[in-house]
Amino acid sequence: MAKQPAAVIGIGQTHHRAKREDVSMAGLCREAMDRALEDAGLTLDEIDAIVVGKAPDLFEGVMMPELFLAEALGAAGKPLLRVHTAGSVGGSTAIVASSLVQAGVHKKVLTVAYEKQSESNAMWALSVPIPFNMPVHAGAGGYFAPHVRSYIRRSGAPNHIGAIVAAKDRNNALKNPYAHLHNKGTTVESVMASQMLWDPIRYDETCPSSDGACALVIASEDVAASSPNPAWIHGTVMRSEATSGAERDQVNPQASRDAAAVLWKQAGITNPIDEIDMAEIYVPFSWFEPMWLESLGFAEPGEGWKLTESGATALDGRIPVNCSGGVLSSNPIGASGMLRFGEAALQVRGQAGEHQVDGARRALGHAYGGGSQFFAMWVVGSEKPSS
Amino acid sequence: MRDVAVVGFAQRQMEEFDGSPTCVELLVPLFAECYEQTGWTRKDVGFWCSGSSDYLAGRSFSFVQAVDAIGVTPPVNESHVEMDLAWAMYEAWIKIQTGEVDTALVYAFGKSSAGVLRRTLALQLEPYTMTPLWPDTVSLAGLQARAGIDAGLWDETAMAEVVNRSMGDAEKNEYAVRKGASSVEELLARPMYADPLRKHDCAPVTDGAAAIVLAAGDRARDVRDKPAWISGLAHNVDPMSMGTRDLTRSPSAAVAAAGAGVDGVEVAELHAAFSHQELVLRRELGLSDDVAINPSGGPLSGNPMFSAGGIRIGEAAKKIWSGEAAKTLGHATSGPALQQNLVCTMEGRA
């Protein structure tokens, strides 16, 4: 049995900020949801099911907050699911929502992913001493810095590649009115001059901590027929690998490589760099752009940094990456993956405004989480998939 | 819709698990049991999905280490819900319905004894006006039980009858952590715990884990002579607000039952963690008096958080496998006072 066709017909996101003290958790979600519903031309009453995604509950201090949010999110009287797959959750949540339509169970599904990090402290929540484990207290940057050092050693990349990514994404964010950071005048030099936090990751090469949400309306073929510009789902994939394993390659994890291979096959893509028009890739620390370019097959192993250095990942480059400003410019963790998936859909719908890639017809949305064990990706296109 | 069946089930229930809150030590033997039941290896499993709670484990990303129980290579098609096993099973059922995979193994775990469960669950409430009052789970259930008594819908005797039957049935369940029938009179003579609830009206704090195996079509027939074919699977949620909903009702349970279709059900395993909730659910699900309720002893004999709902489905599936019943029902709930509900009906077919 084949999957039923499904498309994104509504996209909404919040203005992301360090502290959205003007809204509650429910208000934050509704800001994104209401925009997505307006975009889709639907009301909440017309939605069949709600799928909520967010990262650890310790980020806000509420256990399973979707339960208290159920009524405010319009889920009362409907099926409500809550997905949590670490940092990849925004992507996984969009995939679960899509599968409800692809399975033929629902026709109009609304999915929302959020994080209101100002309610708590993400660094604390990530580093809370764990029973039966030695505390590391490293936070995400301390965890990933050795992976980046390993990448630099293996690839021989020059030291300024991360700064190129950061300067590009921060300047792209200036074209995105929803982005958290609007740091004008960011240059490779200014990034290189910023404080070293976790060698080799500098302050300007790290993602912010944001309050924000993203919502998508995913619809069946007959519902999508009334949309002027649906973003058709050409492929979805989730892959996870174990944390412990002597052979694990944390720089280029097998789960990531396997996921990409399955995704490209589903979408009928043999040469991603030529067949994908733009990519929204989960880059919380600048160096992950070249790392994931390689893992995803946009470049050969060890060559990803050359794509970045050549300007190929710029808005007008061969394979524009993170035209929205990416995770480096807005990072409400639970929503960050869905923002990647949503920005990819915006591009193929021609709705990305100032950060639109001309003629984008097929785009990649990508998210990863944990310590690079969890991956979620999709390909969306302006044309209905042929198979 | 594809024909999908429950073909494997394994569980552990215990008063206090002497191990980590991530329960990896419980999952490895559970998976081994599932492989033994199905004749599969991990490579036969097309999709994995787990259910658990970070707050129960006292840490972020508690499910991450559970993935290690699956094994290292190759990476797996995997997801996680911050919900009971029953909803993890729902996600897997959906995945099979898309045609992407034919098989799934879903699991869940929780070490309720790691903290004070009734206080931990208070963190599930509306955080601005309710959680600061720390209304604990047992007290909220007491309010619900009282509302029903005041409305004349049930009385303490009816609640004691539920307990007495459950404790008697639990004697045959090797995983029960509380068991032993007495009499309604003897139960009613015991002291109040959270008036009108006595301790036996409340499920015991239970640690544990469980796993369910799903398979479509011929993959299911290859595993068992009598797969428990899923004939209906639906879930729904009510508003949480305790002040505005009628606590004697659970509309979402009724909607889920209507969606799943309960006609002809002979055995129902209900996730009623408090005796009076069985009475609420019987009414909402529209179960007639001749339906056998919780022959396993039900949640009053053992209620491991995040797997107890799925265990109801597993217990109901076993009745199909054994040929004891032709149609059974498993129910799961989440949230305070039966806020969110899932109903799964299963049939044996020739």
Interface residues (C-beta under 8 A of the other chain):
Chain A: M1 A2 K3 Q4 S24 A55 P56 D57 L58 F59 E60 G61 V62 M63 M64 P65 E66 L67 F68 A70 E71 A75 A76 G77 K78 P79 L80 L81 R82 V83 H84 T85 A86 S92 V96 S99 L100 Q102 A103 G104 V105 A125 L126 V128 I130 P131 F132 V237 M238 R239 S240 E241 A242 T243 S244 G245 E247 R248 P253 Q254 A255 D258 A259 G370 Q373 F374
Chain B: M1 R2 S20 P21 W48 S53 D54 Y55 G58 R59 S60 F61 F63 V64 Q65 V67 D68 I70 G71 V72 T73 P74 P75 V76 N77 E78 S79 H80 V81 E82 M83 W87 Y90 E91 I94 K95 Q97 T98 G99 E100 A114 T120 L121 L123 Q124 L125 E126 P127 Y128 M130 T131 A234 H235 N236 V237 D238 P239 M240 S241 P251 S252 V255 S334 G335 P336 Q339 Q340
